Amino acid sequence: MDITTRLHLLELIRLGEAADAAHRSAGNAVRKATAERRRALAELRRRRRQLDDDAAERTDTERALRDAEDAVEQCERRRSAGAAKWQRTFTGTRRADARLGEQVACRAGRHGSAEPRRRAGRARLAADILGEFLAMPLELVETAHAILVQSSAGKDSVVMLHRVVQWAKAAGCLDKVVVVHADIGEEAEWPGVRELAQQQAERYGLRFVVVKADIGFLGMVERRGLWPDAQNRLCTSTLKRDEAAKFFTQIVDELGLSEQAVILNCLGIRAAESPSRRKKHELAIDHRASNGRRLVLTWHPVFHLSETEIWQEITDAALAYHPVYDTLIPRLSCIFCVLAGFDVLVRAVRLCWVLGLPTPQTYLDLESRIGHRFKDKFSLAEVVEEAARREQAEGPLIWRRGDAIRHYLGDDAATAYLTHLALAA
């Protein structure tokens, strides 16, 4: 099966999924309108009984009765419109599946419609096609019209960027690669993160783009009155994913294609990081971001790497990493990550004190102001209290450049890495 055919089938799969989503939405609207109509009819019956029982206040009751009749009529219109949309989307779903089935049958040398078994059939076909793309990364990057590398400047991001660059160079399309950094606000990020992301991009001569929400991390928390958590990672969805997605429209406009653009959106997510990330696919259609103008494929190029393998690639390729990792803080995202454990947060507080950052007090003030604990199991106040206790017992936090590599790969690897950097300087 050639590349064009694979892309055509993926687009038909996307259209089928979109039709299914519209059909489910229409069904929900019908159920909601039906329930509202039921409540409106109950109110109408109550008003009619009231009109019969209370002749003294007939004028007010008649007005209320007319309002109730209007409400029933409006609910019925919404229910009828919803039912009509439900029928249209049902037909649209069947039509999309039929088109997909015909294409599959045609490619297999059969005749007639071979409509897949609804969503399960589409999912299996998509997995097969995307699996074929994963087996040939050079063809994948060559096929894309634009390759966006979402970089946090962290260890996974820099290895992902290095891998994508190597494939794009081999395919002769390095000019397609754009590095996108989502700025979540200087009060929430470690110093130098944005500059490092730009430096990592400039190493390969790549275009570097910064996206930023109108409100930063702390502003978002204060507005909600709640900290994010593992189930509601708004720091990722609102400040990073949603802002980066806005760039899709810009890049498609810049391409100026007469056909649907294929965008490869690369994220430095690894399966070993969490159970929820293990459930993700290495390559998938982004149904939320895709539309008639663009087919967005989300790719996780370092998905199967372990933490040790990440540090090995950083060492082998002499990739620049943030010194925060040398303090053995495992994530570079927020200074105080909602996914971090107690000991890591304690270490982050102590690092802030060494660097003279006001972040601990800023976060403490916000936690007190909104009345919501940073995590269910403990508050930031408890973290800061424990950091002060350890500071008194151990003194200020100390580390050496290369400690992250020493921790994972040993002294020899760290020495070789630092020597390489010194020679390149």
GUSE-155909 format. One record per residue (C-alpha): y, x, z; residue in one letter. Coordinates in steps of 0.25 Angstrom, whole numbers, plus 5000, padded with zeros to 4 digits. Example, Ala and Ser with C-alpha at 12.3 -4.5 7.8 and 13.67 -1.06 7.14 Angstrom:
<pts>
PT      Y      X      Z   aa
PT   4982   5049   5031    A
PT   4996   5055   5029    S
</pts>
This chain:
<pts>
PT      Y      X      Z   aa
PT   5000   5000   5000    M
PT   5013   5006   4996    D
PT   5026   5007   5005    I
PT   5033   4996   4997    T
PT   5021   4986   5000    T
PT   5021   4990   5015    R
PT   5035   4987   5017    L
PT   5034   4974   5009    H
PT   5023   4970   5018    L
PT   5031   4974   5031    L
PT   5042   4966   5026    E
PT   5033   4953   5024    L
PT   5028   4956   5038    I
PT   5042   4956   5043    R
PT   5045   4943   5036    L
PT   5033   4936   5042    G
PT   5036   4941   5056    E
PT   5051   4936   5054    A
PT   5046   4923   5049    A
PT   5036   4922   5061    D
PT   5048   4925   5071    A
PT   5057   4914   5064    A
PT   5045   4904   5065    H
PT   5043   4907   5080    R
PT   5058   4906   5083    S
PT   5059   4893   5075    A
PT   5047   4887   5083    G
PT   5054   4892   5096    N
PT   5067   4884   5092    A
PT   5059   4872   5089    V
PT   5052   4872   5103    R
PT   5066   4874   5109    K
PT   5073   4863   5101    A
PT   5061   4854   5105    T
PT   5062   4857   5119    A
PT   5077   4855   5119    E
PT   5075   4841   5111    R
PT   5066   4837   5122    R
PT   5076   4840   5133    R
PT   5087   4833   5125    A
PT   5078   4820   5123    L
PT   5075   4820   5138    A
PT   5090   4821   5141    E
PT   5093   4810   5130    L
PT   5083   4801   5137    R
PT   5089   4803   5151    R
PT   5103   4800   5145    R
PT   5098   4787   5139    R
PT   5092   4783   5153    R
PT   5105   4787   5159    Q
PT   5113   4778   5150    L
PT   5104   4766   5153    D
PT   5105   4768   5168    D
PT   5120   4772   5170    D
PT   5129   4762   5162    A
PT   5141   4766   5171    A
PT   5142   4780   5165    E
PT   5138   4775   5151    R
PT   5148   4783   5144    T
PT   5144   4797   5150    D
PT   5130   4794   5148    T
PT   5131   4790   5134    E
PT   5138   4803   5131    R
PT   5127   4810   5137    A
PT   5117   4802   5129    L
PT   5124   4806   5116    R
PT   5124   4821   5120    D
PT   5109   4819   5123    A
PT   5107   4813   5110    E
PT   5114   4824   5103    D
PT   5106   4834   5110    A
PT   5093   4828   5106    V
PT   5098   4828   5091    E
PT   5102   4843   5092    Q
PT   5089   4846   5098    C
PT   5082   4839   5087    E
PT   5090   4846   5076    R
PT   5087   4859   5082    R
PT   5072   4856   5083    R
PT   5072   4851   5069    S
PT   5079   4863   5064    A
PT   5069   4872   5072    G
PT   5057   4864   5066    A
PT   5062   4866   5052    A
PT   5064   4881   5054    K
PT   5050   4882   5061    W
PT   5044   4876   5048    Q
PT   5052   4886   5039    R
PT   5049   4898   5047    T
PT   5034   4894   5047    F
PT   5035   4893   5032    T
PT   5042   4907   5032    G
PT   5031   4913   5040    T
PT   5020   4908   5032    R
PT   5027   4912   5019    R
PT   5030   4926   5025    A
PT   5015   4928   5028    D
PT   5011   4923   5015    A
PT   5019   4933   5008    R
PT   5014   4944   5016    L
PT   5000   4939   5014    G
PT   5002   4939   4999    E
PT   5007   4953   4999    Q
PT   4995   4958   5008    V
PT   4985   4951   4999    A
PT   4992   4956   4986    C
PT   4991   4971   4992    R
PT   4977   4969   4995    A
PT   4973   4964   4981    G
PT   4971   4949   4985    R
PT   4977   4937   4980    H
PT   4983   4925   4987    G
PT   4990   4924   5000    S
PT   4984   4931   5012    A
PT   4993   4927   5023    E
PT   4991   4936   5035    P
PT   4988   4930   5049    R
PT   5002   4928   5053    R
PT   5008   4938   5063    R
PT   4995   4945   5066    A
PT   4992   4948   5051    G
PT   5007   4953   5049    R
PT   5006   4962   5061    A
PT   4993   4968   5056    R
PT   4998   4970   5042    L
PT   5011   4976   5048    A
PT   5003   4986   5057    A
PT   4995   4990   5045    D
PT   5007   4993   5036    I
PT   5015   5000   5047    L
PT   5003   5008   5051    G
PT   5002   5013   5036    E
PT   5017   5017   5037    F
PT   5015   5025   5050    L
PT   5004   5033   5043    A
PT   5014   5038   5033    M
PT   5027   5041   5040    P
PT   5033   5048   5029    L
PT   5031   5036   5020    E
PT   5037   5027   5031    L
PT   5050   5035   5032    V
PT   5051   5036   5017    E
PT   5050   5021   5016    T
PT   5061   5018   5026    A
PT   5075   5017   5021    H
PT   5081   5021   5034    A
PT   5074   5028   5046    I
PT   5081   5025   5060    L
PT   5077   5034   5071    V
PT   5081   5027   5084    Q
PT   5084   5039   5094    S
PT   5087   5039   5108    S
PT   5087   5055   5108    A
PT   5075   5054   5117    G
PT   5062   5062   5115    K
PT   5055   5052   5108    D
PT   5067   5049   5099    S
PT   5068   5064   5095    V
PT   5054   5065   5091    V
PT   5054   5052   5083    M
PT   5066   5057   5076    L
PT   5059   5071   5073    H
PT   5047   5064   5068    R
PT   5055   5054   5059    V
PT   5063   5065   5053    V
PT   5051   5073   5049    Q
PT   5045   5062   5042    W
PT   5058   5058   5035    A
PT   5060   5073   5031    K
PT   5046   5073   5025    A
PT   5048   5060   5018    A
PT   5062   5065   5013    G
PT   5070   5054   5019    C
PT   5077   5060   5031    L
PT   5090   5054   5027    D
PT   5084   5040   5031    K
PT   5083   5044   5045    V
PT   5094   5039   5055    V
PT   5094   5042   5070    V
PT   5100   5030   5078    V
PT   5103   5032   5093    H
PT   5106   5020   5102    A
PT   5117   5023   5112    D
PT   5115   5015   5125    I
PT   5127   5020   5132    G
PT   5131   5034   5138    E
PT   5130   5028   5152    E
PT   5115   5025   5150    A
PT   5110   5037   5141    E
PT   5109   5052   5145    W
PT   5120   5061   5140    P
PT   5118   5067   5127    G
PT   5108   5057   5121    V
PT   5116   5052   5110    R
PT   5120   5066   5106    E
PT   5106   5070   5106    L
PT   5101   5059   5097    A
PT   5112   5063   5087    Q
PT   5107   5078   5089    Q
PT   5093   5074   5086    Q
PT   5097   5067   5073    A
PT   5106   5078   5069    E
PT   5095   5088   5070    R
PT   5089   5081   5057    Y
PT   5102   5078   5051    G
PT   5100   5063   5053    L
PT   5111   5052   5054    R
PT   5113   5048   5068    F
PT   5118   5034   5072    V
PT   5121   5029   5086    V
PT   5120   5014   5089    V
PT   5126   5008   5102    K
PT   5127   4994   5108    A
PT   5140   4988   5112    D
PT   5135   4989   5127    I
PT   5128   5001   5133    G
PT   5116   5000   5142    F
PT   5123   4998   5155    L
PT   5132   4988   5149    G
PT   5120   4980   5144    M
PT   5114   4981   5158    V
PT   5126   4976   5165    E
PT   5128   4965   5155    R
PT   5114   4960   5157    R
PT   5114   4963   5172    G
PT   5100   4969   5170    L
PT   5093   4982   5167    W
PT   5084   4983   5156    P
PT   5069   4985   5159    D
PT   5056   4988   5151    A
PT   5055   4973   5146    Q
PT   5070   4972   5143    N
PT   5074   4986   5137    R
PT   5088   4981   5132    L
PT   5092   4996   5133    C
PT   5083   4998   5121    T
PT   5084   4984   5114    S
PT   5099   4981   5115    T
PT   5105   4995   5116    L
PT   5095   5003   5106    K
PT   5087   4994   5097    R
PT   5097   4983   5094    D
PT   5108   4993   5092    E
PT   5099   5002   5083    A
PT   5095   4989   5075    A
PT   5109   4987   5071    K
PT   5109   5000   5063    F
PT   5098   4994   5054    F
PT   5108   4985   5048    T
PT   5117   4997   5046    Q
PT   5107   5006   5040    I
PT   5102   4995   5030    V
PT   5116   4992   5025    D
PT   5118   5007   5023    E
PT   5105   5008   5015    L
PT   5110   4997   5006    G
PT   5096   4994   5000    L
PT   5093   4982   4992    S
PT   5079   4981   4998    E
PT   5075   4979   5012    Q
PT   5077   4992   5020    A
PT   5066   4999   5028    V
PT   5071   5005   5041    I
PT   5062   5013   5050    L
PT   5067   5012   5064    N
PT   5061   5024   5072    C
PT   5060   5023   5088    L
PT   5055   5034   5097    G
PT   5045   5025   5105    I
PT   5032   5030   5110    R
PT   5020   5022   5114    A
PT   5018   5030   5126    A
PT   5031   5026   5132    E
PT   5027   5012   5137    S
PT   5017   5001   5135    P
PT   5027   4993   5128    S
PT   5030   5004   5118    R
PT   5015   5006   5116    R
PT   5014   4992   5110    K
PT   5024   4995   5099    K
PT   5020   4999   5085    H
PT   5023   5013   5079    E
PT   5029   5006   5067    L
PT   5033   4991   5066    A
PT   5042   4982   5059    I
PT   5055   4979   5067    D
PT   5056   4964   5065    H
PT   5068   4962   5073    R
PT   5076   4972   5064    A
PT   5070   4970   5051    S
PT   5076   4960   5041    N
PT   5077   4957   5026    G
PT   5086   4970   5024    R
PT   5077   4979   5033    R
PT   5063   4982   5037    L
PT   5064   4989   5050    V
PT   5051   4997   5054    L
PT   5051   5003   5069    T
PT   5044   5016   5070    W
PT   5040   5024   5082    H
PT   5037   5038   5077    P
PT   5033   5044   5090    V
PT   5026   5031   5095    F
PT   5012   5039   5098    H
PT   5018   5051   5104    L
PT   5016   5055   5119    S
PT   5028   5061   5127    E
PT   5021   5074   5126    T
PT   5020   5073   5111    E
PT   5035   5070   5111    I
PT   5039   5082   5118    W
PT   5030   5091   5110    Q
PT   5037   5086   5097    E
PT   5051   5088   5104    I
PT   5046   5103   5107    T
PT   5040   5106   5094    D
PT   5052   5101   5086    A
PT   5062   5106   5096    A
PT   5068   5092   5096    L
PT   5081   5090   5105    A
PT   5078   5082   5117    Y
PT   5088   5077   5129    H
PT   5088   5085   5141    P
PT   5085   5073   5150    V
PT   5070   5074   5146    Y
PT   5070   5088   5153    D
PT   5073   5081   5166    T
PT   5059   5073   5163    L
PT   5066   5060   5161    I
PT   5057   5054   5150    P
PT   5066   5045   5143    R
PT   5080   5048   5137    L
PT   5084   5033   5135    S
PT   5093   5028   5147    C
PT   5097   5037   5158    I
PT   5091   5027   5167    F
PT   5080   5020   5158    C
PT   5074   5007   5163    V
PT   5060   5012   5159    L
PT   5061   5024   5168    A
PT   5053   5026   5180    G
PT   5060   5028   5194    F
PT   5058   5043   5194    D
PT   5064   5045   5180    V
PT   5076   5037   5184    L
PT   5077   5045   5197    V
PT   5077   5058   5188    R
PT   5088   5051   5179    A
PT   5097   5049   5190    V
PT   5096   5063   5195    R
PT   5098   5068   5181    L
PT   5111   5060   5180    C
PT   5116   5066   5193    W
PT   5113   5080   5187    V
PT   5121   5076   5174    L
PT   5132   5070   5182    G
PT   5130   5056   5175    L
PT   5135   5044   5182    P
PT   5124   5035   5177    T
PT   5116   5033   5190    P
PT   5128   5027   5197    Q
PT   5132   5019   5185    T
PT   5118   5013   5184    Y
PT   5118   5010   5199    L
PT   5131   5003   5198    D
PT   5126   4994   5187    L
PT   5113   4991   5194    E
PT   5120   4987   5206    S
PT   5130   4979   5198    R
PT   5120   4971   5190    I
PT   5111   4969   5202    G
PT   5098   4973   5194    H
PT   5089   4984   5197    R
PT   5087   4995   5187    F
PT   5072   4992   5187    K
PT   5063   4982   5194    D
PT   5056   4993   5203    K
PT   5069   5000   5207    F
PT   5084   5001   5206    S
PT   5092   5012   5201    L
PT   5098   5013   5215    A
PT   5084   5017   5220    E
PT   5083   5027   5208    V
PT   5096   5034   5212    V
PT   5092   5034   5227    E
PT   5079   5041   5223    E
PT   5086   5051   5214    A
PT   5096   5055   5225    A
PT   5084   5057   5235    R
PT   5077   5066   5225    R
PT   5090   5073   5222    E
PT   5092   5076   5236    Q
PT   5078   5081   5238    A
PT   5077   5089   5225    E
PT   5091   5092   5220    G
PT   5097   5089   5207    P
PT   5087   5087   5195    L
PT   5085   5099   5187    I
PT   5078   5102   5173    W
PT   5077   5112   5162    R
PT   5078   5111   5147    R
PT   5064   5109   5142    G
PT   5058   5102   5154    D
PT   5054   5090   5146    A
PT   5046   5099   5137    I
PT   5040   5107   5149    R
PT   5036   5094   5155    H
PT   5028   5089   5143    Y
PT   5024   5102   5136    L
PT   5026   5114   5145    G
PT   5035   5126   5147    D
PT   5031   5133   5134    D
PT   5035   5121   5125    A
PT   5048   5120   5132    A
PT   5051   5134   5130    T
PT   5048   5133   5115    A
PT   5056   5121   5114    Y
PT   5068   5127   5121    L
PT   5067   5140   5113    T
PT   5067   5132   5100    H
PT   5079   5125   5104    L
PT   5086   5138   5108    A
PT   5082   5144   5094    L
PT   5088   5132   5087    A
PT   5101   5132   5094    A
</pts>
